[in-house]
Each structure stands twice: as structure tokens, then as C-alpha cells.
Amino acid sequence: MTPDEWQAHVTRAAAKEIGTWLEARGRLDRPIASLELSDLEVMASVAISRFVVLASHRIRAAPGQHADLENLLMG
């Protein structure tokens, strides 16, 4: 998977997680402007968490091949 394909995959996965969170709270049909800051913070947290999980899987599948992700996640 190319870096662009992986980025698209991560973006879709994060969007699905956000949608799942909104749907579980009955807020999927509300305009974004009606959401509170705490809602947006949780959505960001969900997206970041999904990115970390997917990046960790990518690193584990090909150790040493994704220095940018390793540096980002492991300092």
C-alpha cells in the first residue's frame, strides 16, 4: 500500500469511527454547528486513537519500514 493509499485508508477508518460514535449518541443527523466542544473533542480523540491503532499495526507488519510513523509514535 502506498503512503497515499494508506492515508486514504486511515482517513476512512477515522471517519467511520466518528460516525459510529455520533450514531451511538443519536447525533448523526444534527448539524456540526449544534455539537458542543466536548463532542468535537471526543470525535478528535476517536480519530487519533484509530490512527494510532492503524499505525501500530502498520509498524508491526513491516518493522523498520515506516520510520516516520515509528518516530511519531515512539519518539
PEFEN-V677981 format. One record per residue. N is the residue number from 1. RES is the residue in one small letter. PHI is phi in whole degrees, 0 to 359 (NA if undefined). NEAR is the number of other ideal C-beta (glycine too) atoms within 8 Angstrom. D_LAST is the distance of its C-alpha to the last C-alpha in Angstrom with 1 decimal. Layout:
n=N res=RES phi=PHI near=NEAR d_last=D_LAST
n=N res=RES phi=PHI near=NEAR d_last=D_LAST
This chain:
n=1 res=m phi=NA near=4 d_last=24.0
n=2 res=t phi=288 near=5 d_last=23.2
n=3 res=p phi=303 near=5 d_last=20.2
n=4 res=d phi=293 near=6 d_last=22.9
n=5 res=e phi=294 near=8 d_last=24.3
n=6 res=w phi=294 near=10 d_last=21.1
n=7 res=q phi=300 near=8 d_last=20.4
n=8 res=a phi=296 near=8 d_last=24.0
n=9 res=h phi=298 near=10 d_last=23.6
n=10 res=v phi=296 near=12 d_last=20.6
n=11 res=t phi=298 near=8 d_last=22.6
n=12 res=r phi=297 near=8 d_last=25.7
n=13 res=a phi=296 near=10 d_last=24.0
n=14 res=a phi=295 near=12 d_last=22.7
n=15 res=a phi=298 near=9 d_last=26.1
n=16 res=k phi=296 near=8 d_last=27.8
n=17 res=e phi=296 near=12 d_last=25.8
n=18 res=i phi=297 near=11 d_last=26.7
n=19 res=g phi=300 near=9 d_last=30.3
n=20 res=t phi=298 near=8 d_last=30.4
n=21 res=w phi=297 near=11 d_last=29.4
n=22 res=l phi=297 near=10 d_last=31.9
n=23 res=e phi=298 near=9 d_last=34.6
n=24 res=a phi=295 near=6 d_last=34.2
n=25 res=r phi=258 near=6 d_last=35.0
n=26 res=g phi=67 near=5 d_last=37.8
n=27 res=r phi=243 near=9 d_last=36.3
n=28 res=l phi=294 near=7 d_last=35.9
n=29 res=d phi=267 near=3 d_last=39.1
n=30 res=r phi=277 near=7 d_last=38.3
n=31 res=p phi=295 near=4 d_last=37.5
n=32 res=i phi=302 near=5 d_last=34.0
n=33 res=a phi=295 near=4 d_last=35.6
n=34 res=s phi=275 near=5 d_last=36.9
n=35 res=l phi=281 near=9 d_last=33.6
n=36 res=e phi=272 near=5 d_last=32.4
n=37 res=l phi=304 near=5 d_last=29.1
n=38 res=s phi=297 near=6 d_last=28.1
n=39 res=d phi=297 near=9 d_last=28.9
n=40 res=l phi=294 near=9 d_last=26.6
n=41 res=e phi=296 near=8 d_last=23.8
n=42 res=v phi=294 near=9 d_last=24.2
n=43 res=m phi=299 near=12 d_last=24.4
n=44 res=a phi=296 near=8 d_last=21.1
n=45 res=s phi=298 near=8 d_last=19.5
n=46 res=v phi=298 near=12 d_last=21.3
n=47 res=a phi=295 near=12 d_last=20.0
n=48 res=i phi=295 near=8 d_last=16.3
n=49 res=s phi=299 near=9 d_last=16.8
n=50 res=r phi=296 near=12 d_last=18.6
n=51 res=f phi=300 near=10 d_last=15.9
n=52 res=v phi=299 near=9 d_last=13.3
n=53 res=v phi=298 near=8 d_last=16.1
n=54 res=l phi=295 near=11 d_last=17.1
n=55 res=a phi=294 near=13 d_last=13.8
n=56 res=s phi=298 near=9 d_last=13.4
n=57 res=h phi=296 near=8 d_last=17.0
n=58 res=r phi=296 near=11 d_last=16.5
n=59 res=i phi=295 near=12 d_last=13.8
n=60 res=r phi=296 near=6 d_last=16.1
n=61 res=a phi=288 near=5 d_last=19.1
n=62 res=a phi=216 near=7 d_last=18.0
n=63 res=p phi=303 near=5 d_last=15.4
n=64 res=g phi=80 near=6 d_last=14.2
n=65 res=q phi=261 near=5 d_last=15.8
n=66 res=h phi=228 near=10 d_last=13.2
n=67 res=a phi=302 near=7 d_last=10.6
n=68 res=d phi=298 near=6 d_last=10.0
n=69 res=l phi=290 near=10 d_last=9.4
n=70 res=e phi=298 near=10 d_last=7.3
n=71 res=n phi=295 near=8 d_last=4.8
n=72 res=l phi=294 near=7 d_last=5.7
n=73 res=l phi=274 near=10 d_last=5.9
n=74 res=m phi=247 near=5 d_last=3.8
n=75 res=g phi=73 near=3 d_last=0.0
